[in-house]
Amino acid sequence: MPSTLVFFHAHPDDEALLTAGTMAKAAADGHRVVLVVATAGEVGEAAEVYRGGDLGTTRLAELQRSASLLGVARLEVLGYGDSGSGDADAEASGLSGAGGPAAFAAVEVDEAAGRLAALLVEEGAQVLTTYDANGGYGHPDHLQVHAVGARAAALAGTPRVLEATINRDLMSMGVELARSLGYEIPETFAPTSFDGWFTPGDEITHAIDVSAHLAAKRASMEAHASQATSGDGSTRTLAAFLALPDEYFAMAFGTEWYRDPAAPAGAGIDDVLAGLEESTS
């Protein structure tokens, strides 16, 4: 029986990096895929390149393209302001003052959760994806997705919440391998320690094989062309990923990772819908 899965993300391109394979797989299997994005992603490195233009409009167009490529049945943008990754970003965007949309990270959790919960109820969603408690790498908007998503699912009675994440242990190994092979690692993706990033492997509950949908995932990433551009000419993370040969791209992105707070750590589940028919019947 077809199910409805809602994927909740902070900015355009987050869906491409974390859940695009799962989305494409679910759509191909006949399920309804709904994508909800909190902001237009109008702040950040690419904003310098688009100074005088409208980066948010560009990124929303890229998001529409990505959603279409992944088989998304419904795309909703909540319209909050991109909080940026720090105070400088917020000040540069004007989101810390009057005149712009409220920065997502500053919005009351219950206010945003109420809006998301209404959509979950309307859609009769069986699954909601959010982010892990670290917000991946600690971005304020990603931390807010974690908090808002958990609250919205509780309000709506959504049966399953999955925290989209990355296997921290494998990521660290992959970065070291890439360095040894001579690949340039963007500074933003090469901290001295990954201890506060994403999720340790032994806490992950779901490992989803999306290798059959890597073409869709790569196309989704390519749709976000603005995020491969940096004002100072440095390599950005998305550009580095897209430069990987197919073999290494498959190694890096052939599995997508989730943590279900209601499941035992290390459960080894390979299907985001596993057990839902029994639990909701």
Secondary structure, 3 states (H helix, E strand, C coil): CCCEEEEEECCCCHHHHHCHHHHHHHHHCCCEEEEEEEECCCCCHHHHHCCCCCHHHHHHHHHHHHHHHHCCCEEEEEEEECCCCCHHHHHHHCCCCCCCCCEHHHCCHHHHHHHHHHHHHHHCCCEEEEECCCHHHHCHHHHHHHHHHHHHHHHHCCCEEEEEECEHHHHHHHHHHHHHCCCCCCHHHCCCCCCCCCECHHHCCEEEECHHHHHHHHHHHHHCHHHHCCCCCCCCHHHHHHCCCHHHHHHHHCEEEEECCCCCCCCCECCCCCCHHHHHC
